[in-house]
């Protein structure tokens, strides 16, 4: 009896536990794949599969159960979701050789976005032999204790001629430049109100345009939008627009979301100290330092000098970002709902420009009925725009006075 009990116990403990997180949807549009989850995910791996009679892209996500595919097209012929001992493997069958060019998790870890590119047979075979590509959430430490990968993936950077065209800058040439970034867009709707279907990407664009108009009416700054229509930009492209334009301030507009409809209020994020240290180290390690800091060519600089200059620039940028965040909190509280702790810090990709003061403005909860109605009203947009404009005016007035 004891032996039988031991055998049954061993069998029960060997059965993998049901994953608490599930795949909400899988969409493949054009050269992009978006996999959404119902809870934050720590990491995933992608592998190109080149076997007899089959070419595919495999995405392995640990601790996740299969879900549904909502929209399949573009370079993808079909998708299969297979449960594994670790979680779920998604197999994307390809119409022609296609490789993963870029991939990253959304800031909240609830979506994995992959950019695909065409390849010839030889390049695809080489990619399949190179092994898995690891994608890590921006806030991996909160959800997972997996060690960092011991390898790196190298991807050729496209020539400058293939870069995105810069947006139109409006306002007088002698004014400081503010770049407004409307979060999400295109195939990425962002958070969605479960009752009304209101999409974050639409709300953020309308708010960004309202802020632009209010700032231009003040006559004190120039303004550019990273997007002025429904298109998708990867996170690095967003802050790189600000860097390429030599912006004096970068503001990314978003809407919060929570499972509870009681969550309410706006907040602002700036880059955390830990993330800043890691980013400064990454920048200092670059082989080509010609454009690490606007106006300063570090290509010929001593490595120690480069590290010091990058660190000083990053610290000055962080201080300016935090100062603007405090101003925005002061100006926003009389006009719009705000959280008790308004200014927060996080490791968010859009905040990582080393030489551009940057904030991410969570304007309210799209999942809260009252907040959502406010955010999507002309009065709400006007008050948000007034908050930002007042903070911008004081921010630059202080900078000019300091000079």
C-alpha positions as a Markdown table, in Angstrom:
| # | Residue | x | y | z |
|---|---|---|---|---|
| 1 | Unk | 0.0 | 0.0 | 0.0 |
| 2 | Unk | 2.8 | 2.4 | 0.9 |
| 3 | Unk | 4.5 | 1.7 | -2.5 |
| 4 | Unk | 1.2 | 2.3 | -4.3 |
| 5 | Unk | 0.7 | 5.5 | -2.5 |
| 6 | Unk | 4.2 | 6.7 | -3.3 |
| 7 | Unk | 3.7 | 5.8 | -6.9 |
| 8 | Unk | 0.4 | 7.7 | -7.1 |
| 9 | Unk | 2.0 | 10.7 | -5.3 |
| 10 | Unk | 4.8 | 10.8 | -7.8 |
| 11 | Unk | 2.4 | 10.7 | -10.7 |
| 12 | Unk | 0.3 | 13.5 | -9.3 |
| 13 | Unk | 3.3 | 15.8 | -8.6 |
| 14 | Unk | 4.7 | 15.2 | -12.1 |
| 15 | Unk | 1.5 | 16.6 | -13.8 |
| 16 | Unk | 2.2 | 20.2 | -14.8 |
| 17 | Unk | 0.0 | 22.7 | -13.0 |
| 18 | Unk | -2.6 | 24.5 | -15.0 |
| 19 | Unk | -1.2 | 27.8 | -16.2 |
| 20 | Unk | -2.8 | 30.8 | -14.4 |
| 21 | Unk | -2.1 | 33.1 | -17.4 |
| 22 | Unk | -3.8 | 32.5 | -20.8 |
| 23 | Unk | -3.4 | 33.9 | -24.3 |
| 24 | Unk | -6.2 | 36.4 | -25.0 |
| 25 | Unk | -5.7 | 36.8 | -28.7 |
| 26 | Unk | -3.2 | 36.4 | -31.5 |
| 27 | Unk | -3.2 | 38.7 | -34.5 |
| 28 | Unk | -0.9 | 38.7 | -37.6 |
| 29 | Unk | -1.4 | 41.7 | -39.8 |
| 30 | Unk | 1.1 | 42.6 | -42.6 |
| 31 | Unk | 4.6 | 42.1 | -41.2 |
| 32 | Unk | 3.5 | 42.2 | -37.5 |
| 33 | Unk | 2.4 | 39.7 | -34.9 |
| 34 | Unk | 0.8 | 40.7 | -31.7 |
| 35 | Unk | 0.2 | 38.2 | -28.9 |
| 36 | Unk | -2.0 | 39.4 | -26.0 |
| 37 | Unk | -2.2 | 37.8 | -22.5 |
| 38 | Unk | -4.7 | 38.2 | -19.7 |
| 39 | Unk | -1.9 | 38.8 | -17.2 |
| 40 | Unk | 1.7 | 40.1 | -17.3 |
| 41 | Unk | 4.2 | 37.6 | -18.8 |
| 42 | Unk | 7.9 | 37.6 | -17.9 |
| 43 | Unk | 9.6 | 36.4 | -21.1 |
| 44 | Unk | 9.2 | 34.4 | -24.3 |
| 45 | Unk | 11.5 | 33.0 | -27.0 |
| 46 | Unk | 11.2 | 32.9 | -30.7 |
| 47 | Unk | 12.8 | 30.3 | -33.1 |
| 48 | Unk | 12.8 | 30.0 | -36.9 |
| 49 | Unk | 12.0 | 26.4 | -37.9 |
| 50 | Unk | 13.4 | 25.1 | -41.2 |
| 51 | Unk | 12.6 | 21.5 | -41.7 |
| 52 | Unk | 11.6 | 19.3 | -44.6 |
| 53 | Unk | 8.3 | 20.6 | -46.0 |
| 54 | Unk | 7.9 | 23.2 | -43.2 |
| 55 | Unk | 9.0 | 26.7 | -42.5 |
| 56 | Unk | 7.6 | 28.4 | -39.4 |
| 57 | Unk | 8.2 | 30.7 | -36.5 |
| 58 | Unk | 7.8 | 29.2 | -33.1 |
| 59 | Unk | 7.1 | 31.4 | -30.1 |
| 60 | Unk | 7.4 | 29.6 | -26.7 |
| 61 | Unk | 5.8 | 31.3 | -23.6 |
| 62 | Unk | 6.3 | 29.6 | -20.2 |
| 63 | Unk | 3.4 | 29.5 | -17.7 |
| 64 | Unk | 0.8 | 30.4 | -20.2 |
| 65 | Unk | -2.2 | 28.3 | -21.5 |
| 66 | Unk | -3.4 | 28.4 | -25.2 |
| 67 | Unk | -6.1 | 30.8 | -26.3 |
| 68 | Unk | -7.6 | 31.9 | -29.6 |
| 69 | Unk | -6.3 | 33.4 | -32.9 |
| 70 | Unk | -8.4 | 36.4 | -33.9 |
| 71 | Unk | -6.8 | 37.6 | -37.1 |
| 72 | Unk | -4.3 | 35.8 | -39.3 |
| 73 | Unk | -2.8 | 37.2 | -42.5 |
| 74 | Unk | 0.2 | 38.8 | -44.1 |
| 75 | Unk | 3.2 | 36.5 | -44.2 |
| 76 | Unk | 1.4 | 34.0 | -41.9 |
| 77 | Unk | -0.5 | 31.1 | -43.5 |
| 78 | Unk | -1.9 | 29.8 | -40.2 |
| 79 | Unk | -1.2 | 29.5 | -36.5 |
| 80 | Unk | -1.3 | 26.5 | -34.1 |
| 81 | Unk | -1.1 | 26.6 | -30.3 |
| 82 | Unk | 0.4 | 23.6 | -28.7 |
| 83 | Unk | 0.4 | 23.0 | -24.9 |
| 84 | Unk | 3.8 | 22.0 | -23.6 |
| 85 | Unk | 5.2 | 21.1 | -20.2 |
| 86 | Unk | 6.4 | 24.6 | -19.7 |
| 87 | Unk | 3.5 | 26.5 | -21.2 |
| 88 | Unk | 2.4 | 27.1 | -24.8 |
| 89 | Unk | 4.2 | 27.0 | -28.1 |
| 90 | Unk | 2.7 | 29.1 | -30.9 |
| 91 | Unk | 3.6 | 27.8 | -34.4 |
| 92 | Unk | 3.2 | 30.4 | -37.2 |
| 93 | Unk | 3.3 | 28.6 | -40.5 |
| 94 | Unk | 4.9 | 30.8 | -43.2 |
| 95 | Unk | 3.9 | 31.4 | -46.8 |
| 96 | Unk | 7.6 | 32.3 | -47.6 |
| 97 | Unk | 10.8 | 32.6 | -45.7 |
| 98 | Unk | 10.3 | 35.3 | -43.0 |
| 99 | Unk | 12.4 | 36.1 | -39.9 |
| 100 | Unk | 11.8 | 38.0 | -36.7 |
| 101 | Unk | 13.4 | 41.5 | -37.2 |
| 102 | Unk | 12.5 | 43.0 | -33.8 |
| 103 | Unk | 10.3 | 42.1 | -30.8 |
| 104 | Unk | 9.4 | 43.5 | -27.5 |
| 105 | Unk | 6.8 | 43.3 | -24.7 |
| 106 | Unk | 4.4 | 46.1 | -24.0 |
| 107 | Unk | 5.2 | 48.1 | -20.9 |
| 108 | Unk | 2.7 | 46.2 | -18.7 |
| 109 | Unk | 4.0 | 42.8 | -19.9 |
| 110 | Unk | 0.5 | 41.8 | -21.3 |
| 111 | Unk | 1.4 | 41.9 | -25.0 |
| 112 | Unk | 4.3 | 40.7 | -27.2 |
| 113 | Unk | 4.8 | 42.5 | -30.5 |
| 114 | Unk | 7.0 | 41.0 | -33.2 |
| 115 | Unk | 8.2 | 42.7 | -36.4 |
| 116 | Unk | 8.8 | 40.4 | -39.3 |
| 117 | Unk | 10.9 | 40.7 | -42.5 |
| 118 | Unk | 11.3 | 38.8 | -45.7 |
| 119 | Unk | 14.4 | 36.6 | -46.1 |
| 120 | Unk | 15.9 | 34.4 | -48.7 |
| 121 | Unk | 16.2 | 30.6 | -48.2 |
| 122 | Unk | 19.8 | 30.8 | -47.1 |
| 123 | Unk | 19.2 | 33.6 | -44.6 |
| 124 | Unk | 16.2 | 31.8 | -43.1 |
| 125 | Unk | 18.2 | 28.6 | -42.7 |
| 126 | Unk | 21.0 | 30.6 | -41.0 |
| 127 | Unk | 18.4 | 32.1 | -38.6 |
| 128 | Unk | 17.0 | 28.7 | -37.8 |
| 129 | Unk | 20.5 | 27.4 | -36.9 |
| 130 | Unk | 21.2 | 30.5 | -34.7 |
| 131 | Unk | 18.9 | 29.3 | -32.0 |
| 132 | Unk | 16.2 | 31.0 | -30.0 |
| 133 | Unk | 15.7 | 34.8 | -29.6 |
| 134 | Unk | 14.8 | 35.8 | -26.1 |
| 135 | Unk | 12.3 | 38.6 | -25.4 |
| 136 | Unk | 12.2 | 40.0 | -21.9 |
| 137 | Unk | 9.5 | 42.1 | -20.3 |
| 138 | Unk | 10.6 | 45.7 | -19.4 |
| 139 | Unk | 9.6 | 44.9 | -15.8 |
| 140 | Unk | 10.7 | 41.3 | -15.7 |
| 141 | Unk | 11.9 | 41.5 | -12.1 |
| 142 | Unk | 8.4 | 42.0 | -10.8 |
| 143 | Unk | 7.1 | 38.8 | -12.3 |
| 144 | Unk | 9.9 | 36.3 | -12.8 |
| 145 | Unk | 13.2 | 35.1 | -11.4 |
| 146 | Unk | 14.5 | 33.7 | -14.6 |
| 147 | Unk | 18.2 | 34.5 | -15.1 |
| 148 | Unk | 19.2 | 36.8 | -17.9 |
| 149 | Unk | 20.2 | 35.0 | -21.1 |
| 150 | Unk | 23.9 | 34.3 | -21.7 |
| 151 | Unk | 23.8 | 35.2 | -25.3 |
| 152 | Unk | 22.8 | 38.1 | -27.5 |
| 153 | Unk | 21.1 | 38.5 | -30.8 |
| 154 | Unk | 22.7 | 40.8 | -33.4 |
| 155 | Unk | 20.5 | 42.5 | -35.9 |
| 156 | Unk | 21.8 | 44.8 | -38.7 |
| 157 | Unk | 20.6 | 48.4 | -38.4 |
| 158 | Unk | 19.0 | 49.6 | -41.6 |
| 159 | Unk | 20.7 | 52.5 | -43.4 |
| 160 | Unk | 19.5 | 56.1 | -42.5 |
| 161 | Unk | 17.7 | 56.4 | -45.8 |
| 162 | Unk | 15.2 | 53.8 | -44.6 |
| 163 | Unk | 14.4 | 55.7 | -41.5 |
| 164 | Unk | 10.9 | 57.1 | -40.8 |
| 165 | Unk | 10.2 | 60.5 | -42.2 |
| 166 | Unk | 10.2 | 63.1 | -39.4 |
| 167 | Unk | 6.8 | 64.7 | -38.5 |
| 168 | Unk | 5.9 | 68.3 | -39.2 |
| 169 | Unk | 7.0 | 70.8 | -36.6 |
| 170 | Unk | 4.6 | 73.7 | -36.0 |
| 171 | Unk | 5.4 | 77.1 | -34.3 |
| 172 | Unk | 8.0 | 79.8 | -34.4 |
| 173 | Unk | 11.5 | 78.6 | -35.2 |
| 174 | Unk | 13.1 | 80.3 | -32.1 |
| 175 | Unk | 10.8 | 78.5 | -29.6 |
| 176 | Unk | 11.7 | 75.3 | -27.7 |
| 177 | Unk | 10.3 | 72.1 | -29.2 |
| 178 | Unk | 7.9 | 69.8 | -27.4 |
| 179 | Unk | 7.2 | 66.4 | -29.0 |
| 180 | Unk | 3.8 | 64.8 | -28.1 |
| 181 | Unk | 3.6 | 61.0 | -28.5 |
| 182 | Unk | 0.1 | 59.4 | -28.7 |
| 183 | Unk | 0.5 | 55.9 | -27.4 |
| 184 | Unk | -0.3 | 52.8 | -29.3 |
| 185 | Unk | -1.9 | 53.0 | -32.8 |
| 186 | Unk | -2.4 | 50.8 | -35.9 |
| 187 | Unk | -2.8 | 47.2 | -35.1 |
| 188 | Unk | -2.1 | 47.9 | -31.4 |
| 189 | Unk | -5.3 | 49.4 | -29.8 |
| 190 | Unk | -3.9 | 49.6 | -26.3 |
| 191 | Unk | -6.4 | 49.2 | -23.4 |
| 192 | Unk | -10.0 | 48.8 | -24.3 |
| 193 | Unk | -13.1 | 49.7 | -22.2 |
| 194 | Unk | -15.0 | 46.4 | -21.8 |
| 195 | Unk | -18.4 | 48.2 | -21.7 |
| 196 | Unk | -18.1 | 50.7 | -24.5 |
| 197 | Unk | -15.3 | 49.4 | -26.6 |
| 198 | Unk | -13.4 | 52.7 | -26.3 |
| 199 | Unk | -9.8 | 52.2 | -27.5 |
| 200 | Unk | -6.8 | 53.7 | -25.9 |
| 201 | Unk | -5.1 | 54.4 | -29.2 |
| 202 | Unk | -8.1 | 56.6 | -30.3 |
| 203 | Unk | -8.3 | 58.5 | -27.0 |
| 204 | Unk | -4.5 | 59.2 | -26.8 |
| 205 | Unk | -4.5 | 60.6 | -30.4 |
| 206 | Unk | -7.4 | 63.0 | -29.6 |
| 207 | Unk | -5.7 | 64.1 | -26.4 |
| 208 | Unk | -2.3 | 64.6 | -28.1 |
| 209 | Unk | -3.9 | 66.8 | -30.8 |
| 210 | Unk | -5.7 | 68.8 | -28.1 |
| 211 | Unk | -2.4 | 69.4 | -26.2 |
| 212 | Unk | -0.7 | 70.4 | -29.5 |
| 213 | Unk | -3.4 | 72.9 | -30.3 |
| 214 | Unk | -3.3 | 74.4 | -26.8 |
| 215 | Unk | 0.5 | 74.6 | -26.8 |
| 216 | Unk | 0.5 | 76.3 | -30.2 |
| 217 | Unk | -2.1 | 78.8 | -29.1 |
| 218 | Unk | 0.1 | 79.8 | -26.2 |
| 219 | Unk | 2.8 | 80.9 | -28.8 |
| 220 | Unk | 5.6 | 79.9 | -26.5 |
| 221 | Unk | 6.7 | 76.5 | -28.0 |
| 222 | Unk | 7.0 | 74.6 | -31.2 |
| 223 | Unk | 5.1 | 71.2 | -31.3 |
| 224 | Unk | 5.4 | 68.0 | -33.2 |
| 225 | Unk | 3.4 | 64.8 | -33.0 |
| 226 | Unk | 5.0 | 61.4 | -33.3 |
| 227 | Unk | 1.8 | 60.3 | -35.1 |
| 228 | Unk | -1.2 | 62.3 | -36.3 |
| 229 | Unk | -3.2 | 59.3 | -37.6 |
| 230 | Unk | -3.9 | 55.7 | -36.8 |
| 231 | Unk | -0.4 | 54.1 | -37.4 |
| 232 | Unk | 1.9 | 51.9 | -35.3 |
| 233 | Unk | 5.3 | 53.0 | -34.1 |
| 234 | Unk | 7.7 | 50.7 | -32.1 |
| 235 | Unk | 8.8 | 52.2 | -28.8 |
| 236 | Unk | 12.3 | 53.2 | -29.9 |
| 237 | Unk | 11.0 | 55.0 | -32.9 |
| 238 | Unk | 8.8 | 57.2 | -30.7 |
| 239 | Unk | 11.6 | 58.7 | -28.6 |
| 240 | Unk | 14.0 | 58.6 | -31.5 |
| 241 | Unk | 11.7 | 61.1 | -33.3 |
| 242 | Unk | 12.2 | 63.5 | -30.4 |
| 243 | Unk | 16.0 | 62.9 | -30.5 |
| 244 | Unk | 16.3 | 63.4 | -34.3 |
| 245 | Unk | 14.3 | 66.7 | -34.0 |
| 246 | Unk | 16.5 | 67.8 | -31.0 |
| 247 | Unk | 13.4 | 68.2 | -28.9 |
| 248 | Unk | 13.5 | 70.0 | -25.6 |
| 249 | Unk | 10.8 | 67.9 | -24.0 |
| 250 | Unk | 9.1 | 64.6 | -24.8 |
| 251 | Unk | 5.6 | 63.7 | -23.5 |
| 252 | Unk | 4.1 | 60.3 | -24.2 |
| 253 | Unk | 0.3 | 60.1 | -23.7 |
| 254 | Unk | -1.4 | 57.0 | -22.4 |
| 255 | Unk | -4.5 | 55.7 | -20.6 |
| 256 | Unk | -4.3 | 53.4 | -17.6 |
| 257 | Unk | -6.3 | 50.2 | -17.2 |
| 258 | Unk | -7.1 | 47.8 | -14.3 |
| 259 | Unk | -9.2 | 44.8 | -13.7 |
| 260 | Unk | -11.2 | 46.8 | -11.0 |
| 261 | Unk | -13.4 | 49.5 | -12.4 |
| 262 | Unk | -12.8 | 51.5 | -9.1 |
| 263 | Unk | -9.2 | 52.4 | -10.1 |
| 264 | Unk | -9.2 | 56.1 | -11.0 |
| 265 | Unk | -6.9 | 59.1 | -11.5 |
| 266 | Unk | -4.0 | 60.2 | -13.6 |
| 267 | Unk | -0.3 | 59.8 | -12.9 |
| 268 | Unk | 3.0 | 60.5 | -14.5 |
| 269 | Unk | 6.1 | 58.3 | -14.9 |
| 270 | Unk | 9.8 | 59.2 | -15.3 |
| 271 | Unk | 12.8 | 56.9 | -15.7 |
| 272 | Unk | 13.9 | 55.0 | -12.6 |
| 273 | Unk | 17.4 | 55.3 | -11.2 |
| 274 | Unk | 18.1 | 51.6 | -11.8 |
| 275 | Unk | 17.0 | 51.7 | -15.4 |
| 276 | Unk | 19.0 | 54.8 | -15.9 |
| 277 | Unk | 22.2 | 53.1 | -14.7 |
| 278 | Unk | 21.6 | 50.1 | -17.0 |
| 279 | Unk | 20.9 | 52.3 | -20.0 |
| 280 | Unk | 24.0 | 54.5 | -19.3 |
| 281 | Unk | 26.1 | 51.4 | -19.2 |
| 282 | Unk | 24.6 | 50.1 | -22.5 |
| 283 | Unk | 25.2 | 53.4 | -24.2 |
| 284 | Unk | 28.8 | 53.6 | -22.9 |
| 285 | Unk | 29.4 | 50.1 | -24.4 |
| 286 | Unk | 28.3 | 51.0 | -27.9 |
| 287 | Unk | 31.1 | 50.8 | -30.5 |
| 288 | Unk | 29.7 | 53.8 | -32.4 |
| 289 | Unk | 29.3 | 56.7 | -30.0 |
| 290 | Unk | 29.0 | 59.4 | -32.6 |
| 291 | Unk | 25.3 | 60.1 | -31.8 |
| 292 | Unk | 25.0 | 58.9 | -28.2 |
| 293 | Unk | 24.5 | 62.5 | -26.9 |
| 294 | Unk | 23.1 | 65.3 | -29.1 |
| 295 | Unk | 25.9 | 67.7 | -30.0 |
| 296 | Unk | 28.7 | 65.6 | -28.5 |
| 297 | Unk | 30.7 | 63.1 | -30.6 |
| 298 | Unk | 32.2 | 60.5 | -28.3 |
| 299 | Unk | 33.7 | 58.4 | -31.0 |
| 300 | Unk | 37.3 | 59.4 | -30.2 |
| 301 | Unk | 36.8 | 59.9 | -26.4 |
| 302 | Unk | 38.5 | 57.8 | -23.8 |
| 303 | Unk | 36.1 | 55.1 | -22.5 |
| 304 | Unk | 36.1 | 56.5 | -19.0 |
| 305 | Unk | 35.4 | 60.0 | -20.2 |
| 306 | Unk | 32.6 | 58.7 | -22.4 |
| 307 | Unk | 31.0 | 56.9 | -19.4 |
| 308 | Unk | 31.2 | 60.0 | -17.2 |
| 309 | Unk | 29.7 | 62.3 | -19.9 |
| 310 | Unk | 26.9 | 59.9 | -20.6 |
| 311 | Unk | 26.2 | 59.5 | -16.9 |
| 312 | Unk | 26.2 | 63.3 | -16.3 |
| 313 | Unk | 23.9 | 63.9 | -19.3 |
| 314 | Unk | 21.5 | 61.1 | -18.2 |
| 315 | Unk | 21.4 | 62.5 | -14.7 |
| 316 | Unk | 20.7 | 66.0 | -15.9 |
| 317 | Unk | 17.9 | 64.6 | -18.2 |
| 318 | Unk | 16.4 | 62.7 | -15.3 |
| 319 | Unk | 16.4 | 65.7 | -13.0 |
| 320 | Unk | 14.7 | 67.8 | -15.7 |
| 321 | Unk | 12.1 | 65.0 | -16.3 |
| 322 | Unk | 11.3 | 64.8 | -12.6 |
| 323 | Unk | 11.1 | 68.5 | -12.3 |
| 324 | Unk | 8.6 | 68.7 | -15.1 |
| 325 | Unk | 6.6 | 65.7 | -13.6 |
| 326 | Unk | 6.2 | 67.6 | -10.4 |
| 327 | Unk | 5.1 | 70.7 | -12.2 |
| 328 | Unk | 2.5 | 68.7 | -14.2 |
| 329 | Unk | 1.2 | 67.2 | -10.9 |
| 330 | Unk | 0.8 | 70.7 | -9.5 |
| 331 | Unk | -1.0 | 72.1 | -12.5 |
| 332 | Unk | -3.2 | 68.9 | -13.1 |
| 333 | Unk | -4.6 | 68.5 | -9.6 |
| 334 | Unk | -7.0 | 71.5 | -9.8 |
| 335 | Unk | -8.2 | 70.4 | -13.3 |
| 336 | Unk | -8.3 | 66.6 | -13.6 |
| 337 | Unk | -8.6 | 63.6 | -11.4 |
| 338 | Unk | -5.2 | 62.5 | -10.1 |
| 339 | Unk | -3.8 | 59.7 | -8.0 |
| 340 | Unk | -2.6 | 60.4 | -4.5 |
| 341 | Unk | 0.9 | 59.6 | -5.5 |
| 342 | Unk | 1.1 | 61.3 | -8.9 |
| 343 | Unk | 4.8 | 61.0 | -9.8 |
| 344 | Unk | 6.1 | 57.5 | -10.2 |
| 345 | Unk | 9.2 | 55.9 | -11.7 |
| 346 | Unk | 9.5 | 52.9 | -13.9 |
| 347 | Unk | 11.8 | 51.2 | -16.5 |
| 348 | Unk | 9.7 | 52.3 | -19.6 |
| 349 | Unk | 11.3 | 52.2 | -23.1 |
| 350 | Unk | 9.9 | 55.5 | -24.3 |
| 351 | Unk | 11.6 | 57.3 | -21.4 |
| 352 | Unk | 15.1 | 56.1 | -22.2 |
| 353 | Unk | 16.4 | 58.9 | -24.5 |
| 354 | Unk | 19.6 | 60.0 | -22.7 |
| 355 | Unk | 19.4 | 63.6 | -23.6 |
| 356 | Unk | 15.7 | 64.5 | -23.9 |
| 357 | Unk | 13.6 | 65.2 | -20.7 |
| 358 | Unk | 10.8 | 62.7 | -21.0 |
| 359 | Unk | 7.6 | 61.7 | -19.2 |
| 360 | Unk | 4.8 | 59.2 | -19.7 |
| 361 | Unk | 1.5 | 60.7 | -18.8 |
| 362 | Unk | -1.2 | 58.2 | -17.8 |
| 363 | Unk | -4.2 | 60.6 | -18.2 |
| 364 | Unk | -6.7 | 58.4 | -16.4 |
| 365 | Unk | -8.3 | 54.9 | -16.4 |
| 366 | Unk | -10.0 | 53.8 | -19.6 |
| 367 | Unk | -11.4 | 50.9 | -17.6 |
| 368 | Unk | -13.2 | 53.3 | -15.1 |
| 369 | Unk | -16.6 | 54.5 | -16.5 |
| 370 | Unk | -16.2 | 58.0 | -15.1 |
| 371 | Unk | -12.6 | 58.4 | -16.2 |
| 372 | Unk | -13.3 | 57.0 | -19.6 |
| 373 | Unk | -16.2 | 59.5 | -20.2 |
| 374 | Unk | -13.9 | 62.3 | -19.0 |
| 375 | Unk | -11.0 | 61.3 | -21.2 |
| 376 | Unk | -13.2 | 61.0 | -24.3 |
| 377 | Unk | -15.0 | 64.3 | -23.8 |
| 378 | Unk | -14.0 | 67.7 | -25.2 |
| 379 | Unk | -14.1 | 69.2 | -21.7 |
| 380 | Unk | -11.8 | 66.4 | -20.5 |
| 381 | Unk | -9.3 | 66.9 | -23.3 |
| 382 | Unk | -9.4 | 70.7 | -22.8 |
| 383 | Unk | -8.5 | 70.4 | -19.1 |
| 384 | Unk | -5.7 | 67.9 | -19.8 |
| 385 | Unk | -4.3 | 70.2 | -22.5 |
| 386 | Unk | -4.5 | 73.2 | -20.1 |
| 387 | Unk | -2.6 | 71.2 | -17.4 |
| 388 | Unk | 0.2 | 70.3 | -19.8 |
| 389 | Unk | 0.4 | 73.8 | -21.3 |
| 390 | Unk | 0.7 | 75.5 | -17.9 |
| 391 | Unk | 3.4 | 73.0 | -16.8 |
| 392 | Unk | 5.3 | 73.5 | -20.1 |
| 393 | Unk | 5.2 | 77.3 | -19.7 |
| 394 | Unk | 6.6 | 77.2 | -16.2 |
| 395 | Unk | 9.2 | 74.5 | -17.1 |
| 396 | Unk | 10.7 | 76.6 | -19.9 |
| 397 | Unk | 10.4 | 79.8 | -18.0 |
| 398 | Unk | 12.5 | 78.3 | -15.2 |
| 399 | Unk | 15.1 | 77.0 | -17.7 |
| 400 | Unk | 15.4 | 80.4 | -19.4 |
| 401 | Unk | 15.8 | 82.1 | -16.0 |
| 402 | Unk | 18.5 | 79.6 | -15.0 |
| 403 | Unk | 20.4 | 80.4 | -18.1 |
